[in-house]
Amino acid sequence: MERSKSSGDKSMRNLWLLAWTSFLNDVSSEMIMPILPMFLESLGAGGLVIGLLGGLRDGLGNILKMLFGYVSDRTGRRKPFIVGGYLLSSVCKLALAFSRSWPVATALALVERIGKGMRNAPRDALIAESMPRREGFGFGIHRMMDTLGAVAGSLLVLLLFWGLNLSFGRLIFIAAVIGFATMIPLAWVKETRRDPVNRSLFFNLKVLSGKLKLFLLVAFLYSLGELSYMLFISRAEYMAFGRYKVLAPLAFYVGFNVLYALFSVPFGLLLDKIGGRRAILLGYLLMTVTLFGFVFYRPMWGFLLFGLYGISKAALQGNQTAYVGRLAGETQKGTAIGTFQTLVGIATIVGNLIAGLLWERFGLRWAFVYGATMTGSAIVLLLILWKEMDHAATPAQPQSIWLNKRLK
């Protein structure tokens, strides 16, 4: 009993230390993210560059997650990749503050995502291992702290720009300094040494369960339409005038992050109660409605639409990863999560490239038409495959709640 209690305390300690690390990292990152498209425009970048960069930033890190997830399984280590990833990102942010041309800024923004690719799959695997059969709760707590950091970061950059009228470069420099604070909680994270998994990368991919492969297909289609946040920011910016071209997107982005944080844990608990299919279907529906809303965007709807965007992200970001972790075998969580994130990354790059081309040729509105069409198609595919994925979606702790009854 004592041993079990000690193990539980260690698991919760790791969860909270990693959550605080993500909080600090997101204070730093989210000071940069809402101003990054505007910073690039000020350096001369166009719509296609911004759309493609948005996809590459989201996608490059995800593509590398499969490799680093596999390597962490193969070596039996998680922490070295987590520490290295956060450190690399912080160094790139500092260099970004001093860039004076959009090609250099673009390159640094992409290299920074290598740090994310290095750390995320090992970190998510460590969370999943620390919270067996409570993955939804664990990822919900992590996502909540991650997004609270995003709220603090986006609010801080709004106040600094509004109150002190600092330049983009100075704002990014302050963000980079905060980024180095992520090293502090990581010093106390403890991992249990695991036996290395002695299998080739491609063998591991072949033995993923059939139900997991079906979900990966659905998630890939959905991710083709999941547009980068940079396009949402640009949509708000292009509808504003004067100083409000910066202030309005920043204010809406704060609202997005507030609701993202508030709904992260409830949606994580929802997955534990009703199963993966139902929770993810709800998230897909919310995102499709959000994308259609941005097709007809007006400034007076800004807080409503960015709020709905935040709720949609909360419904999916942690839950899709938690669902993949639940479907994976105990010795292959890192590889399975990395595979999922890599496929999502490829789809995100392709999807945002298409969205950027549509923006350049027909206008930004058509990027959102495309996104909504693809996420809507993913809903249809999920419903078609509903029965084939039946047993994979069994809740860890079945609850007799309304949504569970309706979708049985």
N, C-alpha and C positions, 0 to 999 in steps of 0.2 A: 504493500500500500504506500509506504514511504517512498519507495523507488518511483512508483507511478506518479506520486505528487511532485517529486523532484523533476521527473521528466516533463510533466505538464508545465511546471514553472519555467523550465528552460525553453520550452516551445513558445510560451507566451512572451518570454523575454526577447527571444529572437524575433518574433513577430513585431513587437513594439519597437525594437531597435532598428529593424529594417524599415518600419513605417516612418520613424522619425528621420531616417536617412533620406527616404523619398520625400518627406515634407520639406527638408532643407534644399534638396536638389530641385524640387518644383518651385520653391520660392525664387530660386535663381533662374530656372528655365522659363518660368511663366512671366518673369520680368522681360525676357527677350522675345518670347513667342509672339505676343500680340503686336509688337513693333517691328518684327523681322520683315514682313512683306513691305511695310512702309519704309523701312531702312533700305531695303534693296531697291525700291522705286526711287528713293532719293539718290542712289548711286547709279541709276540709269537702267535698271532691269525692267523688262516688259512683262506682259501678262503670261506669255508662254513660259518664260523662265520661272516666274513665281509659281505657276501651276505645276511645272515639272519638278521644281525644287521641293514643293510641298509633298509630292508623291515620293520623291527620292528620300527625303528626310524621314518620312514614315516608313518607307519600304526598305531602305538600306539597312537600318538597324534590325528590322525584322528578318531580313534574309540572313544576316549573320547569326541570328539567334539559334538556328538549327545547328550550325557548326559549333558554336560555343556551348549549346545545350548538350550536344553529343560529347564534346571534349570533357565537359564537367562530369558526365556519366562515366566516361572512359577512365578518367583520372581518379574518380571518387571524391573530387574536391569541388566546392562551390565558392567559398569566400575569396580566393585569389582573383577570380574572374569578376566578382562583384566589386571589390576594391579597385582593381585596375580599370574597370569600366567607368566608375564615377570619377576617378582621377583624370582620365583622358578627356572626358567631357568638360571638366572644369578648366583644363589647360586651353582647350579650343575656344571656350567662351571668352577667356581672357584675351586671346589673340584676335578674336572677332571684334572686340572693342576698338582695335587700332587699325582695322582694315579700311581702305579708302577706295576700293573698286569692287563692283559687283561680282566679277569672277573670283576674286580672292575671298570675299565674304561667302559666296556660294560654296566654295571648296571647304572652308572652315566649318560651315554649317553642316556639310555632309560628313566630314571627318568626326565631328562631335557625335554624330549618330552611330559611328563605329563603337564608341564607348557604351552607348545604350545597347547595341547588339551584343557586346561582350558581357554585360552584367545581367540583362533581364531574364533570360532563360534560366541561368543558375540561381538567380534570386527567387524567381517564381517556383522553381523546383524545391528550393529550401523552405519556402513558405508552405508548399503542398506537403512536404515531408514532416513539417512541424505541426500541421493541423490535419491529420488523417480523418477522413469522413466529416470534416468540418471545413472543407476547402472554401465553400461559399462565404462563411463567416471570416476566415482568414484573409481571403482576397478582398472581401468587403472592407475590413478594417484597414488593410494596406491601401486600397483605392481611396478610402475616405481621407486618410492622412496625406496621401499623394495629392488629392484634389484640394484639401485645406491649404496645403502649400501653394497650390496654383491660385487659390483665392487670395492668399496673402501677397503673393508675387505680383499678380495682375493689379491688385488694389494699390500696392506700393508703387508700381510704375505709373499708374494713373495719378496718384497724389504727387509724385516727384515731377511729372511732366506738367501737371496743372499748377502746382504751387511754385516750383522752382524753374520751370521751363527749361529743363536740362536737355542737352542734345542727345540724339540716339546713341552716340558713342559713349557718352558718360553714363547713361543708363545701363548700357551693356557692361561697362566696367564694374559698376556697383554690383550687378547681378553675378558677375564672375567671381568677385571676392566672396560673396555669400556661398557660391558653389563649393568652394574649398572647405567649408564647414561640414560637408557631408562626411568627411573622414573621421569626425569625432565619434558619433554613435557606432560606426562600423568597427571601431577598435574593440568593442565589447561583444560583438556577435560571435557566437560559438557554433561550430558545426560538428556533427558527429561524423567521424571518419567512416566512409563507406567502402566496401570492396569495389574495386574498379570493375566496370562492365566490359568484358573482353569480346566485343563484337564489332564488326565493321559497320560503318554508317549506313550503307545500303542494305545490309541484312536487317538492321533495326527498322528501316522504313518498310521492308517487305512484311514484317510480322506485326505491324500495327493492325488492330482489330478492324473487321469489316465495318462495324458501326462507326468507329472513329473515322474511317476513310470516307464514309457517306457524309458525316458532318463536315469534314475538311472540304468536300466538294461544295456543300452549301455555303460554308464560310468564305470560300474563294470567290464564288459568284457575288455574294453580298459585298465583299471587299472591293470588287471592281467599281462599285458605286459609292463607297465610303470616301467622300471628298475630304481633302486636307482642310484643317481649320483655317489655313491661309486664304482659301477661297471664300470662306464665310466672313473673315475679316475684310477682305477686299470688297465683298458685296456691300458691307456696311459703309466702308470708306468711300466708295464711288457714289453713294447716295447722300453724302454730307458735303458741307461747304466750309471753307476757311479753316479756322483752328479746330472746328468740330470734325474735320476729316480724320484727326487723330483722337480727339477726346471721345467721340461717339463710339468708335469700335472698341476703345479701351473700356469704357463704361459697360457696354454690352458684354464684353468678354468677362468682366468681373461677375456680372449676373449669371453668365454661363457656368462659371466655376463654382459659384455659391450653390446652385442647384445640383451640379455634378457631385459636390461633396455631400450635400444633404441626402441624396438618394443612393449613394454608393452602398452603404451597409444594408438598407432595406432591400435593395435588389439582390445583394449577396445572400441574405437570409431567404429571400424568395426562391432562389435556386435550390437551397437546401430543403425547402418545404415542398415544392411542386415539381422538381426535376428540371433537367437542362433544356429539353425541347420547349417547354411552355414558357420558361423565363426568356429564352433567346428569341422565340417567336414574338413575344411582346416587345422586346427591344428592336427587332427588325421593323415591326409595325410603326413604332414611335419615330424611328429614323426616317422611314419613308415619308411619313406625314411632315416631318421637319424639312426634308429636302424639297417637297412640293411647296411648302410655305415660303421657302427662300426663292422659288421661281417668281413669286408675286410680291417680293419683299418691298416694304415701305418703312421709312425711318420710325414712324409711330408704332410699328409692330416689332421694333428692334428687341426690346427686353423680352417680349413674349416668345419670339422665335429663337433667340439665343438661349432663353431658359429651357425651351423644349429641346433644343440641341443638347444642353447639359444633361437633362433627364435621360435622353436617348443614349448618350455616351455612358452614363452611370449604369444603365440597364444591360450594357454589352461588354464594356471594357474588361472588367474582372471576371464576369460570368462565363464568357467564352473560354478564357484560359482555365478557369476552375473546372469547366465541363470537360475540356481536353484532359486535364490532370486526372479527373475521375475515370475517364475511359481508358487511360494508359495503364500499363502494368507497373508494378511497384519499382522495378529496376529500370524503367524507361521513361519516367516522367520528364526528365530533362530533354531527351530526344523528341518525345511526342510534342511537348510544348514548343520546342524549337522548330519542329517541322510545321506545326500550325502557324507559328508567327512568320516563318519564311514564306509559306504560301500566301499568307495575308499580305506580306511585304511585296511580293511579286505582283499580286493583283492591285495593290495600292499604287505602285509605280505606273502600271499600265493604265489603270483607271484615271489617275490624275493627269497623265500625259494626254489622254483623250479629252479630258475636261479642259485642259489648257489650250488644246487645239481648237476646241469648240468656242472657248472664250475669245481667242484671237480672230476667229473667222466669223462668228455669228453673234458674239456678245456673251457676257458672263452668265446671264439668265439660262442659257442653253447648257451650261455645265451642270446646273442643278436639275434640269430636265433629264439629262443623261443619268445622273446619280440616282434620282428617284426611280427611274425605269429599271436600273440594275438591282437596287435593293428590293423593289417590288417583285422582280423575277426570282430573287432568292427566297422570298416568302412562299411563292408558288412552289418552288422546288422542295422546300422544307415540308410543305403540306403533302406533296406527292410521295415523299419518302417517309412520311409520318409513321406508318405501321412497321416499316423495315427497321426503324430506329427505336421501336417501342421499349424493348427491355433495357436499352442503354439509357433511357431517360428516367428510370425508376428513382424516386427521391430517396435520399439517404435516411430521412426521417419523415415518412409519409404523414401528411396532414390533411384533414378533411376540410379544405377551404373551397370557396366558391369556384375559383379559377381551375382548381384541380378537378372538380366535378364536371365543369363545362367541357374540358378538353380531353376527358378520358376516352 
